Amino acid sequence: MKDETFSELLTSANEALEHAQGKRDLRTATLPLPPKSLNGRAVKRVRASLHASQAVFARYLNVSTKLVQAWEANRRTPEGPALVLLHIAARQPQLIESVRQDAGSDAPRQARHRRDRLQAAG
């Protein structure tokens, strides 16, 4: 074993011993709890609060329409970032609406960019 590796192991062992003897505190972190799961009825309520069809709601969340349909039919349950977005939408629907409006205000710029690309290619 290399001297450097042995030295690191010995240091770690001594730190562990100090902790066991109460002479050293370890840094700890408390992780936040994940958001509560939502059933199909809850997802549909969130969607209704935004007055959105399943297709529009799916676009808001950047997921497929089929996934929204599966959530609402309780065939699947939202998870990960989509679950967090659903909780945000349930608590602050105006926030989701403002993001949608921001995306809509970008449409003219995107159209000009597409036109310019087509002209450059042609």
DRENDO-1510 file (C-alpha; in Angstrom, 1 decimal, always signed):
<recs>
REC; n; res; u; v; w
REC; 1; MET; +0.0; +0.0; +0.0 .
REC; 2; LYS; +1.3; +3.5; -0.9 .
REC; 3; ASP; +2.3; +5.7; +2.0 .
REC; 4; GLU; -0.2; +8.4; +0.9 .
REC; 5; THR; -3.1; +6.0; +0.8 .
REC; 6; PHE; -2.2; +4.5; +4.2 .
REC; 7; SER; -2.0; +8.0; +5.7 .
REC; 8; GLU; -5.5; +8.9; +4.4 .
REC; 9; LEU; -6.9; +5.7; +5.8 .
REC; 10; LEU; -5.2; +6.3; +9.2 .
REC; 11; THR; -6.6; +9.9; +9.3 .
REC; 12; SER; -10.1; +8.6; +8.5 .
REC; 13; ALA; -9.9; +5.9; +11.1 .
REC; 14; ASN; -8.8; +8.5; +13.7 .
REC; 15; GLU; -11.7; +10.8; +12.7 .
REC; 16; ALA; -14.1; +7.9; +13.1 .
REC; 17; LEU; -12.7; +7.1; +16.5 .
REC; 18; GLU; -13.0; +10.8; +17.6 .
REC; 19; HIS; -16.7; +10.8; +16.4 .
REC; 20; ALA; -17.4; +7.6; +18.3 .
REC; 21; GLN; -15.9; +9.1; +21.5 .
REC; 22; GLY; -18.0; +12.3; +21.1 .
REC; 23; LYS; -15.0; +14.5; +20.3 .
REC; 24; ARG; -16.0; +15.3; +16.7 .
REC; 25; ASP; -19.3; +16.2; +15.2 .
REC; 26; LEU; -20.1; +15.1; +11.7 .
REC; 27; ARG; -21.8; +17.5; +9.2 .
REC; 28; THR; -25.4; +16.3; +8.5 .
REC; 29; ALA; -28.2; +17.6; +6.3 .
REC; 30; THR; -31.9; +17.0; +6.7 .
REC; 31; LEU; -33.4; +16.4; +3.3 .
REC; 32; PRO; -36.9; +17.9; +2.6 .
REC; 33; LEU; -39.7; +15.5; +2.2 .
REC; 34; PRO; -40.9; +14.8; -1.3 .
REC; 35; PRO; -44.2; +16.3; -2.3 .
REC; 36; LYS; -47.3; +14.3; -1.6 .
REC; 37; SER; -48.6; +12.1; -4.4 .
REC; 38; LEU; -51.6; +13.3; -6.4 .
REC; 39; ASN; -54.4; +11.0; -7.7 .
REC; 40; GLY; -56.3; +11.5; -10.9 .
REC; 41; ARG; -59.0; +13.6; -9.4 .
REC; 42; ALA; -56.4; +16.0; -7.9 .
REC; 43; VAL; -54.6; +16.3; -11.3 .
REC; 44; LYS; -57.9; +17.1; -13.0 .
REC; 45; ARG; -58.7; +19.7; -10.4 .
REC; 46; VAL; -55.4; +21.4; -11.0 .
REC; 47; ARG; -56.0; +21.3; -14.8 .
REC; 48; ALA; -59.6; +22.7; -14.3 .
REC; 49; SER; -58.2; +25.6; -12.2 .
REC; 50; LEU; -56.2; +26.6; -15.3 .
REC; 51; HIS; -59.2; +26.2; -17.5 .
REC; 52; ALA; -57.1; +24.1; -19.8 .
REC; 53; SER; -57.8; +21.1; -22.0 .
REC; 54; GLN; -55.6; +18.0; -21.4 .
REC; 55; ALA; -53.5; +18.9; -24.5 .
REC; 56; VAL; -53.0; +22.5; -23.3 .
REC; 57; PHE; -52.3; +21.4; -19.8 .
REC; 58; ALA; -49.7; +18.8; -21.1 .
REC; 59; ARG; -48.0; +21.6; -23.0 .
REC; 60; TYR; -47.9; +23.7; -19.8 .
REC; 61; LEU; -46.1; +20.9; -18.0 .
REC; 62; ASN; -44.0; +19.9; -21.1 .
REC; 63; VAL; -45.4; +16.3; -21.0 .
REC; 64; SER; -47.4; +14.3; -23.4 .
REC; 65; THR; -51.2; +14.5; -23.6 .
REC; 66; LYS; -51.3; +10.7; -23.1 .
REC; 67; LEU; -49.5; +11.1; -19.8 .
REC; 68; VAL; -52.0; +13.7; -18.5 .
REC; 69; GLN; -54.8; +11.3; -19.6 .
REC; 70; ALA; -53.1; +8.4; -17.8 .
REC; 71; TRP; -52.7; +10.5; -14.6 .
REC; 72; GLU; -56.4; +11.5; -14.7 .
REC; 73; ALA; -57.5; +7.9; -15.2 .
REC; 74; ASN; -55.3; +6.8; -12.3 .
REC; 75; ARG; -53.3; +4.5; -14.7 .
REC; 76; ARG; -50.1; +6.4; -13.7 .
REC; 77; THR; -49.2; +8.8; -10.9 .
REC; 78; PRO; -47.2; +12.0; -11.4 .
REC; 79; GLU; -43.6; +11.8; -10.1 .
REC; 80; GLY; -40.4; +13.7; -10.2 .
REC; 81; PRO; -40.4; +17.3; -11.6 .
REC; 82; ALA; -43.9; +16.9; -13.0 .
REC; 83; LEU; -45.2; +16.3; -9.5 .
REC; 84; VAL; -43.5; +19.4; -8.2 .
REC; 85; LEU; -44.9; +21.4; -11.1 .
REC; 86; LEU; -48.4; +20.1; -10.3 .
REC; 87; HIS; -48.1; +21.2; -6.7 .
REC; 88; ILE; -47.0; +24.6; -7.8 .
REC; 89; ALA; -49.9; +24.8; -10.3 .
REC; 90; ALA; -52.3; +23.8; -7.6 .
REC; 91; ARG; -51.1; +26.5; -5.2 .
REC; 92; GLN; -50.3; +29.3; -7.7 .
REC; 93; PRO; -52.1; +28.8; -11.0 .
REC; 94; GLN; -51.3; +32.3; -12.0 .
REC; 95; LEU; -47.6; +31.4; -12.0 .
REC; 96; ILE; -48.2; +28.7; -14.6 .
REC; 97; GLU; -50.3; +31.1; -16.6 .
REC; 98; SER; -47.6; +33.8; -16.5 .
REC; 99; VAL; -45.0; +31.2; -17.8 .
REC; 100; ARG; -47.4; +30.4; -20.6 .
REC; 101; GLN; -47.9; +34.1; -21.4 .
REC; 102; ASP; -44.1; +34.6; -21.4 .
REC; 103; ALA; -43.7; +31.8; -23.9 .
REC; 104; GLY; -46.5; +33.3; -26.1 .
REC; 105; SER; -44.8; +36.7; -26.2 .
REC; 106; ASP; -41.7; +35.0; -27.6 .
REC; 107; ALA; -43.6; +33.6; -30.6 .
REC; 108; PRO; -43.0; +36.6; -33.0 .
REC; 109; ARG; -39.3; +36.4; -32.4 .
REC; 110; GLN; -39.3; +32.7; -33.0 .
REC; 111; ALA; -41.3; +33.2; -36.3 .
REC; 112; ARG; -38.7; +35.8; -37.5 .
REC; 113; HIS; -35.9; +33.5; -36.6 .
REC; 114; ARG; -37.5; +30.6; -38.6 .
REC; 115; ARG; -38.1; +33.0; -41.6 .
REC; 116; ASP; -34.5; +34.2; -41.5 .
REC; 117; ARG; -33.2; +30.6; -41.4 .
REC; 118; LEU; -35.4; +29.6; -44.4 .
REC; 119; GLN; -34.3; +32.7; -46.4 .
REC; 120; ALA; -30.6; +31.9; -45.6 .
REC; 121; ALA; -31.1; +28.3; -46.7 .
REC; 122; GLY; -33.0; +29.2; -49.9 .
</recs>
